[in-house]
Amino acid sequence: MDITLIKTFIEVANTGSFVAACDRLFVTQSAVSLRIQRLEDSLGHALFIRSKAGAVLTPEGKQFERYALSLVKIWEEARQQIAIPEGYSRALSVGAQYSLWPRLGFRWLDAMQAKMPELSVHAEVGMTDRITRFLIEGVVQAALLYTPQLRPGLIVEHALDDELILVASYPGASVDMKTEFVSVDWGPEFTHALSIALPHLTDSGRSMALGALTAEYILNRRAAAFLPARSVKRHLDTGRLHIVADAPRFPYPSWVVWREDLDADLAELARSTLEGVVQSAEKEQESVVDQLEAMEDYDPDDHPSVTSK
């Protein structure tokens, strides 16, 4: 059976829409319809009830869904096992959102291979929807996400508490800025909190979807944005970015998502090494938070400026 048909079925079932499925699979709607039709012809049963509102699984479709997930998982396991390079005996695929790779994901991979040299690792990057689909299909067995989705067969655990802080590429910036601010899509909770704390910044003429992309953007322009304290530490240390002292801070936790069927020894390895990486990241973040708190506690009346006579 063509595994592409199975993956298309899963995508339509997850989204409840042929249109949404074609957007995620990067094919035309007619291609999605044709694939589902071929699958239904092979099984001899309709799998979806189609309507203008979308697509709903038939009783037969609901029965087939669990088999479809198993088929895709077995396929991915076989594909990954065959692809293990010479000199390695185990394999693990990890996914993460872009901003979580540099200071968390890469170090996690290093730590796992240091403890298990025979482990081959593979990395995937994407937004939450893409990585969640990879988890369901077995393309990845673990993932780091800011906004995890609860799905059957997946376990969600807390990874790291980060903070979004306002940083600028120039010294002396304040929250009264307007044109310098670059809006970042950190999710609806952040957008709501920002609209309450700093409503004048919600109408920014520049916006970006990726935090890591925004960091590179503001570094080369007179600009400012809310970015994770952990990820900007190196730029703060080198003086390329500056903390906006009078800006609020917003909590922004990250999560690790596991497949329930991950081998017990690999799960133990992944958990223990991630714990160590998180502890290291928390120490780095603490130094940035200490800078912020010191700036907040600073009273200019207690530290008069010195002028030459």
C-alpha positions in Angstrom: 0.0 0.0 0.0 1.2 3.5 -0.8 2.3 5.2 2.5 1.5 8.6 0.9 -2.2 7.6 0.9 -2.0 6.7 4.6 -0.3 10.0 5.5 -2.9 12.0 3.5 -5.7 10.2 5.3 -4.2 11.0 8.7 -3.8 14.7 7.7 -7.4 15.0 6.6 -8.6 13.2 9.8 -6.5 15.6 12.0 -7.6 18.8 10.3 -11.2 17.7 9.4 -10.7 19.4 6.0 -9.5 18.5 2.6 -8.5 22.2 2.1 -6.5 22.4 5.3 -4.8 19.0 4.5 -3.6 20.2 1.1 -2.1 23.3 2.7 -0.1 21.2 5.1 0.9 18.6 2.5 1.8 21.2 -0.1 -0.3 19.6 -2.8 -3.5 20.6 -4.6 -6.9 19.8 -3.2 -7.6 17.6 -6.2 -4.5 15.6 -5.3 -5.7 15.1 -1.7 -9.2 14.1 -3.0 -7.7 11.6 -5.5 -5.5 10.0 -2.8 -8.4 9.5 -0.4 -10.5 8.1 -3.2 -7.8 5.6 -4.1 -7.6 4.6 -0.4 -11.3 4.2 -0.2 -11.4 2.1 -3.3 -8.7 -0.2 -1.9 -10.6 -0.6 1.4 -14.0 -0.8 -0.2 -15.5 1.7 2.2 -16.0 5.4 2.4 -13.7 6.9 5.1 -15.1 10.4 5.2 -18.4 12.1 5.1 -17.8 15.2 2.9 -19.7 18.4 3.2 -19.2 22.2 2.8 -18.3 22.3 6.5 -15.4 19.8 6.1 -14.8 16.1 6.3 -15.9 13.8 9.2 -14.7 10.3 9.7 -17.3 7.5 8.9 -17.5 4.6 11.4 -15.2 2.7 9.0 -12.9 5.7 8.9 -12.7 5.7 12.7 -11.8 2.0 12.7 -9.1 2.5 10.1 -7.6 5.5 11.9 -5.7 3.5 14.5 -4.4 1.1 11.9 -3.3 4.0 9.8 -1.3 5.5 12.7 0.3 2.1 13.3 1.2 1.6 9.6 2.9 5.0 9.4 4.8 4.4 12.7 6.0 1.0 11.5 7.1 2.5 8.2 9.0 5.3 9.9 10.7 2.8 12.2 11.8 0.6 9.3 13.0 3.6 7.3 15.0 5.0 10.2 16.4 1.6 11.2 17.6 0.9 7.7 19.1 4.3 7.5 21.3 3.9 10.6 24.9 4.6 9.4 27.7 2.1 9.8 29.2 2.2 13.3 25.9 3.0 15.0 23.4 0.6 16.5 20.6 2.9 17.8 18.8 5.9 16.4 16.7 8.7 17.7 15.0 11.6 15.9 14.3 14.8 17.7 12.2 17.8 16.5 12.1 21.4 17.8 11.0 24.8 16.9 13.7 27.0 15.4 14.3 29.2 18.5 14.8 26.1 20.7 17.6 24.5 18.7 20.6 26.8 19.4 20.7 26.9 23.2 18.7 23.7 24.0 18.3 21.2 21.2 21.8 21.0 19.9 23.2 20.6 23.4 20.7 17.9 24.0 21.9 15.9 21.0 25.5 16.4 22.1 24.7 15.1 25.6 22.9 12.1 24.4 25.7 11.0 22.0 28.3 11.6 24.7 26.5 9.1 27.0 25.6 6.7 24.2 28.2 6.9 21.4 26.5 4.2 19.4 23.4 6.5 19.1 22.7 8.1 15.7 20.6 11.3 15.9 18.5 13.1 13.4 17.1 16.7 13.8 13.9 18.2 12.4 12.8 21.8 12.6 9.3 23.3 12.2 6.4 25.0 13.8 4.1 23.2 16.3 1.7 21.7 13.8 4.5 20.2 11.6 6.5 18.8 14.6 3.3 17.4 16.2 2.4 15.6 12.9 5.9 14.2 12.8 5.5 12.9 16.4 2.2 11.3 15.5 3.6 9.6 12.4 6.8 8.5 14.2 9.1 10.7 12.1 10.4 12.0 15.4 10.2 10.4 18.8 10.7 13.5 21.0 10.3 17.2 20.5 10.9 20.6 22.1 8.0 23.0 21.6 6.6 26.3 23.0 3.0 25.4 22.4 2.5 21.6 22.5 -0.6 19.9 21.4 -2.1 17.1 23.4 -2.7 14.0 21.2 -3.3 10.3 22.0 0.0 8.5 22.3 2.0 11.6 23.2 3.3 12.7 26.7 3.9 16.4 27.4 6.3 17.4 30.2 7.7 20.8 31.3 11.2 21.5 30.0 12.4 25.1 30.7 10.9 28.3 32.0 12.2 31.1 29.8 11.4 34.9 29.9 10.7 37.2 27.0 12.6 40.4 27.5 12.7 43.6 25.5 16.1 44.1 23.9 17.4 46.8 21.5 20.3 47.1 19.1 21.2 50.5 20.5 21.8 51.7 24.1 19.3 53.9 26.0 16.2 52.5 24.5 12.9 52.8 26.5 9.4 51.5 26.2 8.3 54.8 24.7 9.7 53.7 21.4 7.3 53.3 18.5 8.9 52.9 15.0 11.9 50.9 16.3 9.7 48.1 17.7 9.5 44.8 15.8 6.5 42.6 16.8 7.1 38.8 17.1 4.4 36.1 17.0 5.0 34.5 20.4 1.4 33.3 20.5 -2.0 34.7 21.6 -1.1 34.7 25.3 1.9 37.0 24.7 -0.1 39.2 22.3 -2.8 39.7 24.9 -0.4 40.4 27.7 1.5 42.9 25.5 -1.7 44.7 24.6 -2.4 45.3 28.3 1.1 46.2 29.4 2.3 48.2 26.3 -0.7 48.9 24.1 1.2 51.4 22.0 3.4 48.7 20.7 0.7 46.5 19.3 0.4 48.4 16.1 4.0 47.8 15.0 4.6 48.3 11.3 7.1 45.4 11.3 6.3 41.8 12.4 7.9 38.5 12.2 6.9 34.9 12.8 10.2 33.5 14.1 12.1 34.8 17.1 15.5 33.6 15.8 14.8 35.4 12.5 14.0 38.6 14.5 17.2 38.5 16.5 19.3 38.5 13.3 17.0 41.3 11.9 17.4 43.7 14.8 21.1 43.1 15.2 21.7 44.9 11.9 19.2 47.7 12.3 18.1 50.3 14.9 15.3 48.1 16.2 14.0 46.3 19.3 11.9 43.2 20.1 10.9 40.8 22.8 13.2 37.8 22.7 13.9 34.9 25.1 16.5 35.9 27.7 18.3 32.6 27.2 18.8 33.0 23.5 20.1 36.6 23.5 22.6 36.3 26.4 25.6 36.0 24.0 24.6 39.2 22.3 24.1 41.0 25.6 27.5 39.8 26.7 29.2 41.2 23.6 27.3 44.5 23.7 25.5 43.9 20.4 22.1 44.0 22.2 21.0 46.0 25.2 18.2 45.4 27.7 15.4 47.9 27.8 15.4 48.5 31.5 11.8 49.8 32.0 10.1 47.1 30.0 8.0 44.3 31.5 9.1 40.6 31.3 6.8 37.9 30.1 7.1 34.2 31.1 7.5 31.8 28.1 7.8 28.1 29.1 9.0 25.4 26.7 7.9 21.8 26.8 9.2 18.4 25.8 6.8 16.0 24.0 7.5 12.3 23.9 6.0 9.4 22.0 4.6 6.9 24.6 6.2 4.0 22.8 9.8 5.3 22.9 12.1 2.5 24.0 12.6 2.7 27.8 16.4 3.0 27.7 16.3 5.7 25.1 13.6 7.5 27.1 15.7 7.4 30.2 18.8 8.7 28.3 16.8 11.5 26.7 15.2 12.6 30.0 18.4 12.5 32.0 20.5 14.4 29.5 17.8 17.0 28.9 17.6 17.6 32.6 21.3 18.5 32.6 21.0 20.7 29.5 18.1 22.6 31.1 20.0 23.1 34.3 22.8 24.7 32.3 20.4 26.9 30.4 18.7 28.0 33.6 22.1 29.2 35.0 22.7 31.3 31.8 19.2 32.7 32.1 19.7 33.6 35.7 22.6 35.9 34.8 20.4 37.8 32.4 17.6 38.1 35.0 20.1 39.3 37.6 21.1 42.1 35.2 17.4 43.0 34.8 16.8 43.0 38.5 19.9 45.1 39.1 18.7 47.7 36.6 15.2 47.7 38.2 16.7 48.3 41.6 19.0 51.0 40.5 18.2 54.5 41.9 19.9 57.4 40.1 19.5 59.5 43.3 21.8 57.1 45.1 24.4 57.2 42.3 24.9 60.9 41.2 26.8 61.4 38.0 30.3 62.7 38.1 31.1 65.7 35.9 34.4 67.3 35.3 35.1 70.8 36.4 
